Amino acid sequence: MARQDVPDAAALAPIGLICGNGTLPGAVVERLRAAGRKTYVVAIRGEAEDGLRQVADVELGFGQIGRLFKGLGKAGCQELILIGGIVKRPDFTSILGDPGTLWRLPRIIKAMAGGDDSLLGKVIGIFESEGFQVVGLHDVAPDLLAGSGALGRHTPDANGLRDMTLALEAARRLGDLDIGQGAVAVAGRVIALEGAEGTDAMLRRCADLRANGRVRAKTPGGVLVKTVKPGQDLRVDLPAIGPMTIALAKSAGLAGIAVQAQGALIAEEAQTLQAADDAGLFIFGFSADPRDMTSELQP
């Protein structure tokens, strides 16, 4: 008798989702449940959106790590996904909680040292040491990742490609230092690099620079580039854009936004792309050096 394919046990078990802020966690939960995948949703207290909290199985604070692992184990989770942002890195007082937190405290304290990439890698290590497999969006919901080429109605011109290439180089060098994932170039000059304040604040700075004459351009021009850091673990902290990014890019007088294809997220994709179309901005997914992608400049 021919052997029948047996579904992987991990795929039959609920997948655990540990959810921070933003709209993306809710979209991932909805997508997984629509596909018939069982979920166990943990909302991080003080971070998760109200809508996500309403569909979560449990809401936990940073001092309830023992309860977190107990709940994941009781639900039968084998795979985990860490999704959404964390506005404030927890301090030592916020992680002093239940007994399960306390006996893991040495590993937690060690994880809190270092930059963002170091922190995320150590957090993954803690989950894996407990027997869980941490997966990424490319494993469970790849359709939420940005595609390649022009993603909306508008396309970059030669000036846009030049600024895209320059901002990409700046963002990659920034990533080498584990600082940020984005940069803005206007008229052949890098005018902003993303730091701890995040993309939105960087774009507001760009608008201020244009308003006070530090960026002299009478017509919209310039590109925001968001890309993964060199060597970044693609399971966590992927660069993302959404409707707010479009609004702030327009206020900053930019011509468009470029993101790494299959390495960046577009939150509320339909709304984001429509907002870009209405604002006259292009959204472009690059898979290589933008100068080599002119063949993909078709809407």
DONULUM-744320 format. One line per field, with one value per atom (N, C-alpha, C): residue number from 1; residue in three letters; chain; x, y, z. Coordinates in steps of 0.2 Angstrom, whole numbers, always signed. Each point is the difference from the previous one (the first is absolute). Layout:
BEGIN
nr: NUM ...
rest: ALA ...
kette: A ...
east: X ...
north: Y ...
up: Z ...
//
This chain:
BEGIN
nr: 1 1 1 2 2 2 3 3 3 4 4 4 5 5 5 6 6 6 7 7 7 8 8 8 9 9 9 10 10 10 11 11 11 12 12 12 13 13 13 14 14 14 15 15 15 16 16 16 17 17 17 18 18 18 19 19 19 20 20 20 21 21 21 22 22 22 23 23 23 24 24 24 25 25 25 26 26 26 27 27 27 28 28 28 29 29 29 30 30 30 31 31 31 32 32 32 33 33 33 34 34 34 35 35 35 36 36 36 37 37 37 38 38 38 39 39 39 40 40 40 41 41 41 42 42 42 43 43 43 44 44 44 45 45 45 46 46 46 47 47 47 48 48 48 49 49 49 50 50 50 51 51 51 52 52 52 53 53 53 54 54 54 55 55 55 56 56 56 57 57 57 58 58 58 59 59 59 60 60 60 61 61 61 62 62 62 63 63 63 64 64 64 65 65 65 66 66 66 67 67 67 68 68 68 69 69 69 70 70 70 71 71 71 72 72 72 73 73 73 74 74 74 75 75 75 76 76 76 77 77 77 78 78 78 79 79 79 80 80 80 81 81 81 82 82 82 83 83 83 84 84 84 85 85 85 86 86 86 87 87 87 88 88 88 89 89 89 90 90 90 91 91 91 92 92 92 93 93 93 94 94 94 95 95 95 96 96 96 97 97 97 98 98 98 99 99 99 100 100 100 101 101 101 102 102 102 103 103 103 104 104 104 105 105 105 106 106 106 107 107 107 108 108 108 109 109 109 110 110 110 111 111 111 112 112 112 113 113 113 114 114 114 115 115 115 116 116 116 117 117 117 118 118 118 119 119 119 120 120 120 121 121 121 122 122 122 123 123 123 124 124 124 125 125 125 126 126 126 127 127 127 128 128 128 129 129 129 130 130 130 131 131 131 132 132 132 133 133 133 134 134 134 135 135 135 136 136 136 137 137 137 138 138 138 139 139 139 140 140 140 141 141 141 142 142 142 143 143 143 144 144 144 145 145 145 146 146 146 147 147 147 148 148 148 149 149 149 150 150 150 151 151 151 152 152 152 153 153 153 154 154 154 155 155 155 156 156 156 157 157 157 158 158 158 159 159 159 160 160 160 161 161 161 162 162 162 163 163 163 164 164 164 165 165 165 166 166 166 167 167 167 168 168 168 169 169 169 170 170 170 171 171 171 172 172 172 173 173 173 174 174 174 175 175 175 176 176 176 177 177 177 178 178 178 179 179 179 180 180 180 181 181 181 182 182 182 183 183 183 184 184 184 185 185 185 186 186 186 187 187 187 188 188 188 189 189 189 190 190 190 191 191 191 192 192 192 193 193 193 194 194 194 195 195 195 196 196 196 197 197 197 198 198 198 199 199 199 200 200 200 201 201 201 202 202 202 203 203 203 204 204 204 205 205 205 206 206 206 207 207 207 208 208 208 209 209 209 210 210 210 211 211 211 212 212 212 213 213 213 214 214 214 215 215 215 216 216 216 217 217 217 218 218 218 219 219 219 220 220 220 221 221 221 222 222 222 223 223 223 224 224 224 225 225 225 226 226 226 227 227 227 228 228 228 229 229 229 230 230 230 231 231 231 232 232 232 233 233 233 234 234 234 235 235 235 236 236 236 237 237 237 238 238 238 239 239 239 240 240 240 241 241 241 242 242 242 243 243 243 244 244 244 245 245 245 246 246 246 247 247 247 248 248 248 249 249 249 250 250 250 251 251 251 252 252 252 253 253 253 254 254 254 255 255 255 256 256 256 257 257 257 258 258 258 259 259 259 260 260 260 261 261 261 262 262 262 263 263 263 264 264 264 265 265 265 266 266 266 267 267 267 268 268 268 269 269 269 270 270 270 271 271 271 272 272 272 273 273 273 274 274 274 275 275 275 276 276 276 277 277 277 278 278 278 279 279 279 280 280 280 281 281 281 282 282 282 283 283 283 284 284 284 285 285 285 286 286 286 287 287 287 288 288 288 289 289 289 290 290 290 291 291 291 292 292 292 293 293 293 294 294 294 295 295 295 296 296 296 297 297 297 298 298 298 299 299 299
rest: MET MET MET ALA ALA ALA ARG ARG ARG GLN GLN GLN ASP ASP ASP VAL VAL VAL PRO PRO PRO ASP ASP ASP ALA ALA ALA ALA ALA ALA ALA ALA ALA LEU LEU LEU ALA ALA ALA PRO PRO PRO ILE ILE ILE GLY GLY GLY LEU LEU LEU ILE ILE ILE CYS CYS CYS GLY GLY GLY ASN ASN ASN GLY GLY GLY THR THR THR LEU LEU LEU PRO PRO PRO GLY GLY GLY ALA ALA ALA VAL VAL VAL VAL VAL VAL GLU GLU GLU ARG ARG ARG LEU LEU LEU ARG ARG ARG ALA ALA ALA ALA ALA ALA GLY GLY GLY ARG ARG ARG LYS LYS LYS THR THR THR TYR TYR TYR VAL VAL VAL VAL VAL VAL ALA ALA ALA ILE ILE ILE ARG ARG ARG GLY GLY GLY GLU GLU GLU ALA ALA ALA GLU GLU GLU ASP ASP ASP GLY GLY GLY LEU LEU LEU ARG ARG ARG GLN GLN GLN VAL VAL VAL ALA ALA ALA ASP ASP ASP VAL VAL VAL GLU GLU GLU LEU LEU LEU GLY GLY GLY PHE PHE PHE GLY GLY GLY GLN GLN GLN ILE ILE ILE GLY GLY GLY ARG ARG ARG LEU LEU LEU PHE PHE PHE LYS LYS LYS GLY GLY GLY LEU LEU LEU GLY GLY GLY LYS LYS LYS ALA ALA ALA GLY GLY GLY CYS CYS CYS GLN GLN GLN GLU GLU GLU LEU LEU LEU ILE ILE ILE LEU LEU LEU ILE ILE ILE GLY GLY GLY GLY GLY GLY ILE ILE ILE VAL VAL VAL LYS LYS LYS ARG ARG ARG PRO PRO PRO ASP ASP ASP PHE PHE PHE THR THR THR SER SER SER ILE ILE ILE LEU LEU LEU GLY GLY GLY ASP ASP ASP PRO PRO PRO GLY GLY GLY THR THR THR LEU LEU LEU TRP TRP TRP ARG ARG ARG LEU LEU LEU PRO PRO PRO ARG ARG ARG ILE ILE ILE ILE ILE ILE LYS LYS LYS ALA ALA ALA MET MET MET ALA ALA ALA GLY GLY GLY GLY GLY GLY ASP ASP ASP ASP ASP ASP SER SER SER LEU LEU LEU LEU LEU LEU GLY GLY GLY LYS LYS LYS VAL VAL VAL ILE ILE ILE GLY GLY GLY ILE ILE ILE PHE PHE PHE GLU GLU GLU SER SER SER GLU GLU GLU GLY GLY GLY PHE PHE PHE GLN GLN GLN VAL VAL VAL VAL VAL VAL GLY GLY GLY LEU LEU LEU HIS HIS HIS ASP ASP ASP VAL VAL VAL ALA ALA ALA PRO PRO PRO ASP ASP ASP LEU LEU LEU LEU LEU LEU ALA ALA ALA GLY GLY GLY SER SER SER GLY GLY GLY ALA ALA ALA LEU LEU LEU GLY GLY GLY ARG ARG ARG HIS HIS HIS THR THR THR PRO PRO PRO ASP ASP ASP ALA ALA ALA ASN ASN ASN GLY GLY GLY LEU LEU LEU ARG ARG ARG ASP ASP ASP MET MET MET THR THR THR LEU LEU LEU ALA ALA ALA LEU LEU LEU GLU GLU GLU ALA ALA ALA ALA ALA ALA ARG ARG ARG ARG ARG ARG LEU LEU LEU GLY GLY GLY ASP ASP ASP LEU LEU LEU ASP ASP ASP ILE ILE ILE GLY GLY GLY GLN GLN GLN GLY GLY GLY ALA ALA ALA VAL VAL VAL ALA ALA ALA VAL VAL VAL ALA ALA ALA GLY GLY GLY ARG ARG ARG VAL VAL VAL ILE ILE ILE ALA ALA ALA LEU LEU LEU GLU GLU GLU GLY GLY GLY ALA ALA ALA GLU GLU GLU GLY GLY GLY THR THR THR ASP ASP ASP ALA ALA ALA MET MET MET LEU LEU LEU ARG ARG ARG ARG ARG ARG CYS CYS CYS ALA ALA ALA ASP ASP ASP LEU LEU LEU ARG ARG ARG ALA ALA ALA ASN ASN ASN GLY GLY GLY ARG ARG ARG VAL VAL VAL ARG ARG ARG ALA ALA ALA LYS LYS LYS THR THR THR PRO PRO PRO GLY GLY GLY GLY GLY GLY VAL VAL VAL LEU LEU LEU VAL VAL VAL LYS LYS LYS THR THR THR VAL VAL VAL LYS LYS LYS PRO PRO PRO GLY GLY GLY GLN GLN GLN ASP ASP ASP LEU LEU LEU ARG ARG ARG VAL VAL VAL ASP ASP ASP LEU LEU LEU PRO PRO PRO ALA ALA ALA ILE ILE ILE GLY GLY GLY PRO PRO PRO MET MET MET THR THR THR ILE ILE ILE ALA ALA ALA LEU LEU LEU ALA ALA ALA LYS LYS LYS SER SER SER ALA ALA ALA GLY GLY GLY LEU LEU LEU ALA ALA ALA GLY GLY GLY ILE ILE ILE ALA ALA ALA VAL VAL VAL GLN GLN GLN ALA ALA ALA GLN GLN GLN GLY GLY GLY ALA ALA ALA LEU LEU LEU ILE ILE ILE ALA ALA ALA GLU GLU GLU GLU GLU GLU ALA ALA ALA GLN GLN GLN THR THR THR LEU LEU LEU GLN GLN GLN ALA ALA ALA ALA ALA ALA ASP ASP ASP ASP ASP ASP ALA ALA ALA GLY GLY GLY LEU LEU LEU PHE PHE PHE ILE ILE ILE PHE PHE PHE GLY GLY GLY PHE PHE PHE SER SER SER ALA ALA ALA ASP ASP ASP PRO PRO PRO ARG ARG ARG ASP ASP ASP MET MET MET THR THR THR SER SER SER GLU GLU GLU LEU LEU LEU GLN GLN GLN PRO PRO PRO
kette: A A A A A A A A A A A A A A A A A A A A A A A A A A A A A A A A A A A A A A A A A A A A A A A A A A A A A A A A A A A A A A A A A A A A A A A A A A A A A A A A A A A A A A A A A A A A A A A A A A A A A A A A A A A A A A A A A A A A A A A A A A A A A A A A A A A A A A A A A A A A A A A A A A A A A A A A A A A A A A A A A A A A A A A A A A A A A A A A A A A A A A A A A A A A A A A A A A A A A A A A A A A A A A A A A A A A A A A A A A A A A A A A A A A A A A A A A A A A A A A A A A A A A A A A A A A A A A A A A A A A A A A A A A A A A A A A A A A A A A A A A A A A A A A A A A A A A A A A A A A A A A A A A A A A A A A A A A A A A A A A A A A A A A A A A A A A A A A A A A A A A A A A A A A A A A A A A A A A A A A A A A A A A A A A A A A A A A A A A A A A A A A A A A A A A A A A A A A A A A A A A A A A A A A A A A A A A A A A A A A A A A A A A A A A A A A A A A A A A A A A A A A A A A A A A A A A A A A A A A A A A A A A A A A A A A A A A A A A A A A A A A A A A A A A A A A A A A A A A A A A A A A A A A A A A A A A A A A A A A A A A A A A A A A A A A A A A A A A A A A A A A A A A A A A A A A A A A A A A A A A A A A A A A A A A A A A A A A A A A A A A A A A A A A A A A A A A A A A A A A A A A A A A A A A A A A A A A A A A A A A A A A A A A A A A A A A A A A A A A A A A A A A A A A A A A A A A A A A A A A A A A A A A A A A A A A A A A A A A A A A A A A A A A A A A A A A A A A A A A A A A A A A A A A A A A A A A A A A A A A A A A A A A A A A A A A A A A A A A A A A A A A A A A A A A A A A A A A A A A A A A A A A A A A A A A A A A A A A A A A A A A A A A A A A A A A A A A A A A A A A A A A A A A A A A A A A A A A A A A A A A A A A A A A A A A A A A A A A A A A A A A A A A A A A A A A A A A A A A A A A A A A A A A A A A A A A A A A A A A A A A A A A A A A A A A A A A A A A A
east: +4 -4 +4 -1 +4 -1 +5 +0 -3 -5 -3 +4 +0 +4 -4 +4 -3 +2 -5 +2 +5 +4 +5 -3 +2 -3 +0 +5 +0 -5 -2 -5 -7 -1 -6 -2 +6 -1 -1 -3 -1 +7 +0 +6 -1 +5 +0 +2 -4 +2 +1 +6 +1 +0 -5 -1 +1 +4 +1 -5 +3 -5 +0 -5 -1 -6 -2 -5 +2 +6 +2 -1 +0 -1 -8 -4 -7 -1 +4 -1 +3 +5 +3 -5 -2 -5 -6 -3 -6 +2 +6 +2 +1 +3 +1 -6 -5 -6 -4 +0 -4 +3 +7 +3 -2 -3 -2 +6 +4 +6 -2 +0 -1 +5 -2 +4 -1 +6 +0 +3 -4 +2 +1 +6 +2 +1 -4 +1 +4 +5 +5 -3 -1 -4 +4 -4 +3 +3 +0 +2 -5 -4 -4 -6 -2 -6 -7 -5 -6 -3 +0 -3 +3 +7 +3 -1 -1 -1 -7 -4 -7 +0 +4 +1 +5 +4 +5 -2 +4 -2 +2 +5 +3 +3 +0 +4 +5 +7 +5 +5 +2 +5 +7 +5 +7 +2 -3 +1 -3 -4 -3 +2 +7 +3 -1 -1 -1 -7 -5 -7 +0 +4 +0 +2 +6 +2 -5 -3 -5 -6 -2 -6 +2 +6 +2 +0 +3 +1 -7 -4 -7 -4 +1 -4 +3 +6 +3 +4 +2 +4 +7 +2 +7 +3 -4 +3 -2 +4 -1 +1 -3 +1 +0 +5 +1 -2 -5 -3 -2 +1 -2 +6 -1 +6 -1 +6 +0 +3 -4 +2 +5 -1 +5 +3 +7 +3 -1 -2 -2 +6 -1 +6 +0 +4 +1 -6 -3 -5 -7 +0 -6 +0 +6 +1 +0 +0 -1 -7 -2 -6 -1 -4 -1 +6 -1 +6 +3 -4 +3 +5 -2 +4 +7 -1 +6 +5 -2 +6 +3 -4 +3 +4 +0 +3 +7 +4 +7 +0 -3 -1 -3 -5 -4 +5 +3 +5 +5 +3 +5 -3 -6 -3 -1 -1 -1 +6 +6 +6 +1 +3 +1 -5 +1 -4 -6 -4 -6 +1 +4 +1 +3 +4 +2 -6 -4 -5 -5 -2 -5 +3 +6 +3 +0 +2 +0 -7 -5 -7 -2 +2 -2 +4 +6 +3 -3 -3 -4 -6 -4 -5 +2 +5 +3 +2 +3 +3 -6 -6 -6 -3 +3 -3 -5 +0 -5 +5 -4 +4 -3 +4 -2 +0 -5 -1 -1 +0 -1 -6 -2 -5 +1 +6 +1 -1 -1 -2 -7 -4 -7 -5 +3 -5 +4 +4 +4 -3 -7 -4 +0 +2 +0 +6 +5 +7 -1 +4 +0 +2 -3 +2 +6 +1 +6 -3 +4 -2 -4 -4 -4 -7 -2 -5 -7 +1 -6 -1 -3 -1 +6 +4 +5 +7 +4 +7 +6 +5 +6 +3 +2 +3 +8 +4 +7 +3 -3 +2 -2 -6 -2 +4 +2 +5 +7 +2 +6 +0 -6 -1 -1 -3 -1 +6 +4 +7 +4 +0 +4 -3 -6 -3 +1 -1 +1 +8 +4 +7 +1 -3 +0 -3 -6 -4 +4 +4 +4 +6 +3 +5 -2 -6 -3 -2 -2 -1 +6 +5 +7 +1 -2 +1 -6 -5 -6 -3 -1 -4 -7 -1 -6 -1 -6 -1 -2 +0 -2 +4 +0 +3 -4 +1 -3 +5 +0 +4 -4 +2 -4 +5 -1 +4 +8 +1 +7 +3 -4 +4 -4 +3 -3 -2 -6 -2 -2 -2 -2 +2 +2 +1 -5 -2 -5 +4 -2 +3 -5 +1 -4 -7 -1 -7 -5 +3 -4 -2 -3 -1 -5 -5 -5 +4 +3 +4 +5 +3 +5 -3 -6 -3 -3 -2 -2 +6 +6 +6 +2 -2 +1 -5 -6 -5 +3 +3 +2 +6 +4 +6 -2 -5 -3 -3 -4 -3 +4 +6 +5 +5 -1 +5 +6 +1 +6 +0 -6 +0 -4 +4 -3 -2 -7 -3 -7 -2 -6 -6 +3 -5 +2 -5 +1 +6 +4 +6 +3 +3 +4 -4 +4 -2 +1 -5 +2 +1 +5 +2 +0 -3 +0 +2 +5 +3 +2 +1 +2 +8 +2 +7 +4 +6 +4 +1 -2 +1 -6 -5 -6 -4 -2 -4 -7 -3 -6 -6 +1 -6 -3 +4 -2 +2 -4 +2 +1 -5 +1 -2 +3 -2 -8 -3 -7 -2 -5 -3 -8 -4 -7 -3 -6 -3 +3 +2 +3 +7 +3 +7 -2 -5 -2 -2 -4 -1 +6 +4 +6 +5 +1 +4 -3 -6 -3 +1 -1 +2 +7 +4 +8 +1 -4 +1 +4 -1 +4 -4 +4 -3 -2 +3 -2 +3 -1 +2 +3 +6 +2 +1 -2 +1 +3 +3 +3 -5 +0 -5 +1 -5 +0 +4 +1 +4 -3 -6 -3 -8 -3 -8 -3 -6 -5 -6 -1 -5 -6 -6 -6 +1 +2 +3 -4 -7 -4 -1 -1 +0 +6 +6 +6 +2 -2 +2 -5 -6 -5 +2 +2 +2 +6 +5 +6 -3 -4 -3 -3 -4 -3 +4 +6 +5 +5 +0 +4 +7 +1 +6 +1 +6 +1 +2 -2 +3 +3 +7 +4 +3 +0 +3 +6 +6 +6 +3 +3 +2 +8 +3 +7 +1 +6 +2 -6 -3 -5 +2 +6 +3 -1 +0 -1 -7 -5 -7 -5 +3 -4 -5 +2 -5 -6 +0 -6 -4 +2 -4 -6 -5 -6 -5 -6 -5 -3
north: -6 +6 +6 +5 +6 +4 +3 +4 +7 +2 +6 +5 +6 +6 +2 +0 +2 +7 +4 +7 +1 +4 +1 +2 -3 +1 +7 +4 +7 +4 -2 +3 -1 -6 -2 +4 +1 +3 +8 +3 +7 +4 +5 +4 +6 +1 +5 +7 +5 +7 +4 +3 +5 +7 +4 +6 +6 +4 +7 +5 +6 +5 +0 +5 +0 -4 +1 -4 -7 -1 -6 -6 +0 -6 -3 +5 -2 -3 +3 -2 -7 -2 -7 -5 +2 -4 -2 +5 +0 -5 +1 -4 -7 -2 -6 -4 +4 -4 -1 +5 -1 -6 -2 -6 -6 +0 -5 -2 +4 -1 +1 -4 +2 +4 +5 +5 +0 +2 +2 +7 +5 +7 +3 +3 +3 +8 +4 +7 +3 +4 +3 +6 +0 +5 +7 +5 +7 +1 -6 +1 -2 -5 -3 +5 +0 +4 -2 +4 -2 -6 +1 -5 -7 +0 -6 -3 +4 -2 -4 +3 -3 -8 -1 -7 -4 +3 -4 -5 -6 -5 +3 +4 +2 +7 +4 +6 +0 +1 -1 +6 +1 +5 -3 +4 -2 -4 +1 -4 -7 -2 -6 -5 -1 -4 -8 -1 -7 -2 +5 -2 +0 +4 -1 -7 -2 -7 -5 +0 -4 -1 +6 +1 -3 +1 -2 -8 -3 -7 -3 +3 -3 +0 +5 +0 -4 -3 -5 +3 +6 +4 -3 -1 -2 +6 +4 +5 +7 +5 +6 +6 +5 +6 +6 +4 +6 +6 +3 +5 +7 +5 +7 +3 +6 +4 +1 +2 +1 +7 +5 +7 +1 -3 +1 -7 +0 -6 -1 -6 +0 +1 +3 +1 -6 +0 -5 -1 +6 -1 -3 +1 -3 -7 -3 -7 -4 +3 -4 -2 -6 -2 -7 -4 -7 -4 -6 -4 -2 -2 -2 +5 +7 +5 +0 +0 +0 -5 -6 -5 +0 +4 +1 +7 +3 +7 +1 -5 +1 +1 -5 +0 +7 +2 +6 +6 +1 +5 +0 -5 -1 +2 -1 +1 +8 +3 +7 +5 -3 +3 +0 +5 +0 +4 +0 +4 -4 +3 -3 -7 -1 -7 -5 +2 -4 -2 +5 -1 -5 +1 -5 -7 +0 -7 -4 +4 -3 -2 +4 -2 -6 -1 -6 -6 +1 -5 -2 +4 -2 -4 +2 -4 -7 +0 -7 -4 +3 -4 -4 +3 -3 -5 -1 -5 +2 +7 +3 +1 +0 +2 +7 +5 +7 +0 +2 +0 +8 +1 +7 +0 +6 +2 -4 +0 -4 -7 -3 -7 -1 +5 -1 +4 +6 +5 +4 -4 +4 +5 -1 +5 +7 +1 +6 +4 -3 +3 +4 +5 +4 -4 +2 -3 +4 -2 +3 +5 +5 +5 +5 +4 +5 -3 +2 -4 +4 +6 +5 +2 +6 +3 +4 +2 +5 -4 +2 -3 +6 -2 +4 +2 +7 +2 -1 +3 -1 +4 +5 +4 -5 -3 -4 -6 -3 -6 +2 +6 +3 +1 +3 +1 -7 -4 -7 -4 +1 -4 +3 +7 +3 -1 +0 -1 -7 -5 -7 -1 +3 -1 +3 +6 +2 -4 -3 -4 -6 -3 -6 +1 +6 +2 +1 +3 +1 -7 -5 -6 -4 +1 -3 +2 +6 +2 -2 -3 -2 +6 +5 +6 +0 +0 +1 -4 +1 -4 +5 +6 +5 +6 +3 +6 +4 +6 +5 +3 +0 +4 +5 +6 +5 +3 +0 +4 -2 -7 -2 +1 +1 +1 -3 -4 -3 +5 +1 +5 -2 -7 -3 -7 -2 -7 -2 -6 -2 -2 +2 -1 -4 +1 -3 +3 +6 +3 -3 -4 -4 +4 -3 +3 +6 +0 +5 +7 +0 +6 +2 -5 +2 +4 -2 +3 +7 +1 +6 +5 -3 +4 +3 -5 +2 +6 -1 +6 +6 +0 +6 +3 -4 +2 +3 -2 +3 +7 +0 +6 +5 -1 +5 +2 -3 +1 -4 -4 -4 -5 -2 -4 +5 +1 +5 -3 -2 -3 +3 +3 +3 -6 -5 -5 -7 -4 -7 -3 -3 -4 -3 -6 -3 -7 -4 -7 -2 -3 -4 -7 -3 -7 -3 -6 -4 -7 -3 -6 -4 -7 -4 +2 -1 +1 -6 +2 -6 -5 -6 -6 -1 +5 +0 -7 -2 -6 +2 -3 +2 -2 -4 -2 +6 +5 +5 +7 +5 +7 +2 -3 +2 +8 +3 +7 +0 +5 +0 +8 +0 +6 -1 +6 +0 +6 +1 +7 +6 -1 +6 +2 -5 +1 +4 -2 +4 +7 +1 +7 +4 -2 +3 +1 -5 +1 +6 +0 +6 +7 +0 +6 +2 -5 +2 +1 +0 +2 -5 -6 -6 -2 -3 -3 -7 -4 -7 -3 -6 -5 -6 -3 -6 -5 -6 -5 -6 -4 -6 -6 -2 -5 -7 -2 -6 +1 +6 +1 +6 +2 +6 -2 +4 -1 +6 -1 +5 -1 +4 -1 +3 -3 +3 +1 -5 +1 +4 -2 +3 +7 +2 +7 +4 -3 +3 +1 -4 +1 +5 +0 +5 +7 +0 +7 +2 -4 +2 +2 -4 +2 +7 +1 +7 +6 -2 +5 +1 -4 +1 -3 -4 -3 -7 -2 -7 -4 -6 -5 -6 -1 -4 -6 -6 -5 -2 +0 -1 -7 -4 -6 +0 +5 +1 +7 +2 +7 +3 +6 +3 +1 +2 +2 -6 -6 -6 -3 +4 -2 +4 +3 +4 -4 -6 -5 -1 +1 -1 +6 +5 +7 +0 -5 +0 -1 +4 +0 -7
up: +0 +0 +0 -4 -1 +7 +2 +6 -1 +4 +0 +3 -3 +4 +6 +5 +7 +2 +1 +2 +6 -1 +6 +6 +6 +6 +2 -1 +2 -4 -6 -4 +2 +4 +2 +7 +4 +6 +0 +5 -1 +0 -4 +0 +5 +4 +5 -4 +2 -3 +6 +1 +5 -3 +2 -4 +3 -3 +2 -3 -2 -2 -8 -2 -7 -3 -6 -3 -3 -1 -3 +4 +7 +3 -1 +0 -1 -7 -5 -7 -1 +4 +0 +3 +6 +3 -4 -3 -5 -6 -3 -5 +1 +6 +2 +2 +3 +2 -6 -5 -6 -4 +1 -4 +4 +6 +4 +5 +1 +5 +7 +5 +7 +2 +5 +2 +8 +3 +7 +0 +2 -1 +7 +1 +6 -2 +3 -1 +6 -2 +5 +3 +6 +4 -1 -2 -1 -7 -4 -7 -5 +1 -5 -1 -7 -1 +3 +1 +3 -4 -7 -4 +1 +1 +1 +7 +5 +7 +0 -4 +0 -2 -5 -3 +3 +5 +3 +5 +1 +5 +7 +0 +6 -1 +5 +0 +6 -1 +5 +0 +6 +0 +0 +0 +0 +6 +6 +6 +0 -5 +0 -5 +0 -5 +2 +6 +2 -2 +1 -3 -7 -4 -7 -2 +2 -2 +2 +6 +3 -5 -2 -5 -7 -2 -7 +0 +6 +0 +1 +4 +1 -6 -4 -7 -5 +1 -4 -6 +1 -5 -1 -6 -2 -4 -4 -3 +3 -1 +3 -6 +0 -4 +5 -1 +4 -5 +1 -5 +4 -4 +3 +3 +2 +3 +7 +3 +7 +1 +3 +0 +5 +6 +5 +3 -1 +3 +8 +2 +7 +5 +5 +5 +5 +5 +4 +5 +2 +5 -4 -6 -4 -1 +1 -2 +7 +5 +7 +1 -1 +0 +3 -4 +3 +1 +3 +1 -6 -5 -7 -3 +2 -3 +4 +7 +4 -1 -1 -1 -7 -5 -6 -1 +6 +0 -2 +1 -2 -8 -3 -8 -2 +3 -2 +1 +5 +1 -5 -1 -6 -6 -2 -6 -1 +6 -1 -1 +0 -2 -7 -3 -7 -4 -7 -4 -2 -5 -1 -3 -5 -3 +6 +4 +5 +5 +2 +4 -3 -6 -4 +0 -2 -1 +7 +5 +7 +2 -2 +2 -4 -6 -4 +3 +3 +3 +6 +4 +6 -2 -5 -2 -2 -4 -3 +6 +5 +5 +4 -1 +4 -5 -6 -4 -6 -1 -5 -6 -6 -6 -2 +0 -2 -8 -3 -7 -2 -7 -2 -5 -1 -5 -7 -2 -6 +0 +6 +1 +0 +4 +1 -4 -2 -4 -5 -5 -4 -5 -1 -4 +3 +7 +3 -1 -3 -2 -6 -1 -6 -6 -6 -6 -3 -6 -4 -5 -1 -6 +3 -5 +2 +3 +6 +3 -1 -2 -1 -7 +0 -7 -3 +5 -2 +0 -4 +0 +1 +2 +1 -7 +0 -6 +1 -4 +0 +7 +2 +6 +6 -1 +6 +1 -6 +0 +3 -1 +3 +7 +2 +8 +3 -3 +3 +1 -5 +1 +5 +1 +5 +7 +0 +7 +2 -5 +2 +2 -3 +3 +7 +1 +7 +5 -2 +5 +1 -5 +1 +5 -1 +4 +7 +1 +6 +4 -4 +2 +3 -3 +2 +7 +2 +7 +5 -3 +4 +3 -4 +2 -2 -7 -3 -6 -3 -7 -5 +1 -5 -1 -6 -2 -5 -1 -5 -4 -6 -5 -4 -1 -4 -4 -7 -5 +1 +1 +0 +6 +6 +6 +6 +4 +6 +5 +2 +4 +7 +1 +6 +1 +6 +1 +6 +0 +5 +6 +6 +6 +5 +6 +5 +0 -3 +0 -5 -5 -4 -7 -4 -7 +0 +4 +0 +2 +5 +3 -5 -3 -6 -5 -2 -6 +3 +6 +2 +0 +2 -1 -7 -5 -7 -2 +3 -2 +3 +6 +3 -4 -2 -4 -7 -3 -6 +2 +6 +2 +1 +4 +2 -6 -6 -5 +0 +5 -1 -5 -3 -6 -5 -5 -5 -6 +0 -6 +0 -6 -1 -2 -2 -2 +4 +0 +4 -3 +4 -2 +6 -1 +5 +2 +3 +1 +7 +4 +6 -2 +3 -1 +6 +1 +5 -2 +4 -2 +6 +0 +5 +1 +6 +2 -3 -2 -2 +5 -2 +5 +5 -1 +4 +0 +6 +1 -3 -5 -4 +4 +6 +4 +4 +1 +4 -2 +2 -1 -8 -4 -7 -1 -5 -1 -2 +1 -2 -1 -5 -1 +0 +0 +1 -2 +1 -2 +3 +6 +3 -3 -2 -4 -6 -4 -6 +2 +5 +2 +2 +3 +2 -5 -5 -6 -4 -1 -4 +4 +6 +4 -1 +0 -1 -7 -5 -7 -4 +2 -3 -7 -4 -6 +1 +4 +1 +6 +0 +6 -4 +2 -2 +6 -1 +5 -3 +4 -2 -1 -7 -2 +4 +3 +4 +7 +1 +6 +4 -2 +4 +0 +4 +1 -2 -3 -2 +4 +6 +4 -4 +1 -3 -7 -4 -7 -4 -1 -5 +2 +6 +2 -1 +2 -1 -8 -4 -7 -3 +2 -2 +2 +6 +3 -4 -2 -4 -7 -3 -7 +1 +5 +0 +2 +3 +2 -5 -6 -5 +2 +5 +2 -3 -2 -2 +6 +0 +4 -4 +2 -5 +5 -3 +4 -4 +3 -3 +3 -5 +2 -1 -3 -1 +0 -3 -1 -5 +3 -5 -7 -1 -6 -5 +3 -5 -1 +2 +1 -5 -5 -4 -4 -1 -4 +4 +7 +4 +1 -3 +1 -4 +1 -3 +6 +0 +5 -1
//
